[in-house]
């Protein structure tokens, strides 16, 4: 059980790291919101599952935390995206490239 829990914890940590890299690397605010929300939510859920496997008595609390994250993360990201859209933040567009010949 310890090995499975450690795998969940490592996978969660890697997904959180990818979320942070996505926030740094994405070209505009909308892509950054998407990269940060999706990967970090999954990463946190993996970490919670790993902790739950290590500490079975904590499952009710961890389930409540997971439910809260699953509810607030998409709502928060869509609210931020809507606020940026209403503020007039433009979507990133790739520079025009020459057409292939």
TORFI-543377 format. One record per residue (C-alpha): residue number from 1; z, y, x; residue in three letters. Coordinates in steps of 0.001 Angstrom, whole numbers, plus 500000, padded with zeros to 6 digits. Each point is the difference from the previous one (the first is absolute). Example, Ala and Ser with C-alpha at 12.3 -4.5 7.8 and 13.67 -1.06 7.14 Angstrom:
ATOM   resi       pz       py       px   resn
ATOM      1   507800   495500   512300    Ala
ATOM      2   499340   503440   501370    Ser
REM end
This chain:
ATOM   resi       pz       py       px   resn
ATOM      1   500000   500000   500000    Unk
ATOM      2   500747   502314   502905    Unk
ATOM      3   496432   499647   501307    Unk
ATOM      4   498460   500850   496630    Unk
ATOM      5   502310   503007   499654    Unk
ATOM      6   499076   501187   503484    Unk
ATOM      7   496294   499661   499168    Unk
ATOM      8   500480   502117   496874    Unk
ATOM      9   501895   502627   502003    Unk
ATOM     10   497334   500125   502710    Unk
ATOM     11   497188   500199   497439    Unk
ATOM     12   501830   502806   498180    Unk
ATOM     13   500564   501913   503215    Unk
ATOM     14   496325   499644   500953    Unk
ATOM     15   498865   501227   496592    Unk
ATOM     16   502298   503017   500276    Unk
ATOM     17   498565   500679   503456    Unk
ATOM     18   496470   499795   498579    Unk
ATOM     19   500999   502436   497263    Unk
ATOM     20   501227   502465   502611    Unk
ATOM     21   496791   499603   502006    Unk
ATOM     22   497964   500486   496836    Unk
ATOM     23   501793   503260   499300    Unk
ATOM     24   499198   501207   503498    Unk
ATOM     25   496385   498806   500122    Unk
ATOM     26   498588   500748   496556    Unk
ATOM     27   497805   503106   499719    Unk
ATOM     28   501355   501632   496838    Unk
ATOM     29   503093   500167   497869    Unk
ATOM     30   498701   497669   497297    Unk
ATOM     31   499275   497192   502458    Unk
ATOM     32   503363   500571   501659    Unk
ATOM     33   501810   499658   496699    Unk
ATOM     34   498191   496739   499263    Unk
ATOM     35   500579   498547   503460    Unk
ATOM     36   503654   500920   500031    Unk
ATOM     37   500783   498842   496491    Unk
ATOM     38   498304   496625   499874    Unk
ATOM     39   500929   498648   503417    Unk
ATOM     40   503539   501360   500053    Unk
ATOM     41   500776   498675   496524    Unk
ATOM     42   498859   496524   500959    Unk
ATOM     43   501814   500288   503337    Unk
ATOM     44   503283   500945   498355    Unk
ATOM     45   499661   497145   497513    Unk
ATOM     46   499476   497545   502862    Unk
ATOM     47   503066   501368   501782    Unk
ATOM     48   502049   499693   496819    Unk
ATOM     49   498832   496400   499572    Unk
ATOM     50   500967   499237   503603    Unk
ATOM     51   503440   501497   499524    Unk
ATOM     52   500358   498090   496736    Unk
ATOM     53   499276   496736   501796    Unk
ATOM     54   502626   500813   502614    Unk
ATOM     55   502599   501202   497484    Unk
ATOM     56   499504   498109   496701    Unk
ATOM     57   502958   501744   498360    Unk
ATOM     58   498152   503308   500206    Unk
ATOM     59   497030   498929   497826    Unk
ATOM     60   501044   501977   496871    Unk
ATOM     61   500349   503221   501991    Unk
ATOM     62   496796   499374   501913    Unk
ATOM     63   498126   499283   496766    Unk
ATOM     64   501214   503311   498572    Unk
ATOM     65   498892   501830   503149    Unk
ATOM     66   496598   498265   499884    Unk
ATOM     67   499547   500931   496345    Unk
ATOM     68   500875   503603   500739    Unk
ATOM     69   497501   500117   502881    Unk
ATOM     70   497263   498331   497927    Unk
ATOM     71   500525   502586   497263    Unk
ATOM     72   500445   503188   502031    Unk
ATOM     73   497475   499521   502799    Unk
ATOM     74   496820   500049   497865    Unk
ATOM     75   501373   502757   497767    Unk
ATOM     76   500914   502140   502986    Unk
ATOM     77   496666   499517   501747    Unk
ATOM     78   497970   500780   496894    Unk
ATOM     79   502132   503081   499353    Unk
ATOM     80   499398   501222   503550    Unk
ATOM     81   496265   499338   499738    Unk
ATOM     82   499826   501882   496706    Unk
ATOM     83   501918   502948   501453    Unk
ATOM     84   497656   500163   502999    Unk
ATOM     85   496989   499792   497693    Unk
ATOM     86   501309   502814   497805    Unk
ATOM     87   500733   502091   503100    Unk
ATOM     88   496328   499712   500931    Unk
ATOM     89   500255   497716   503021    Unk
ATOM     90   496514   498674   500666    Unk
ATOM     91   499114   496380   500628    Unk
ATOM     92   498883   499265   503557    Unk
ATOM     93   496294   499407   500405    Unk
ATOM     94   498360   498474   503025    Unk
ATOM     95   497788   502342   501992    Unk
ATOM     96   496336   499617   499168    Unk
ATOM     97   498294   497558   502272    Unk
ATOM     98   496334   499763   500761    Unk
ATOM     99   498080   497679   497740    Unk
ATOM    100   498818   496830   501747    Unk
ATOM    101   496339   500036   500929    Unk
REM end
